[in-house]
Amino acid sequence: MKQPRAWQRMLSGRRLDLLDPTPVDIEIEDIAHGLAFVARWNGQTRGDYAYSVAEHSLLVETLFSRIAPAAPVKWRLAALLHDAPEYVIGDMISPVKAAVGPGYGELDTRLVAAIHIRFGLPATLPVKVKQQIKKADRISAWMEATQIAGFSDSEANKFFGRPDLALTEGLDIRLRPPKEVRAAYTARHETLLNAMG
């Protein structure tokens, strides 16, 4: 019996095996392109453009830097890449992840490890760093929920927790064409990678 195909051809020409991803098959251009076209909230947001995972990731990295201003640059890079596996597996909302079961988590873990190693990060992040990135992620979700996804403040507080508004001061949700956000994501990645030395 023929095995089903478990790899995807990337625009870079790389062939990424989802069951056994290797760092050599990871390219930032593929990640940035994919994330710029993946819509958060299953596309159920206000505006003329979908709110992409790439845009969300840029916001999470900014929030992380406010939560942990003394953190090494490598952890800021980890924050930018926190949803990178979604460039091939999409942005599944929590109810779908629960329905899919543990297989989704295992696939995500394999992809995260390959992506991290590709860009000089440890395969598994320290617990404290993961918690800080998760906090930034939840603040971003609260902002998205209240600004573009139709949630009231009280609904967003219930699902994501009320953020410290000092952390969100001066930040707004941005909706940009995929080409523009792809370029911004790639540029930010390059800046952080160069700062790591």
Protein Blocks (a to p, Z undefined) as FASTA:
>chain_A
ZZddfbdcdfkopacdfklccfklpcfklmmmmmmmpcghhlpagdjbdcdfklmmmmmm
mmmmmmmmmbcfklmmmmmmmmmmmmmnopadfklmmmnommlmmmmmmmmmmmmmmnop
afbacfklmmmmmmmmmmmmmmmmmmmnopafklmmmmnopadfklmgoiacddddfklm
mmmmmmmmmmmmmmnZZ
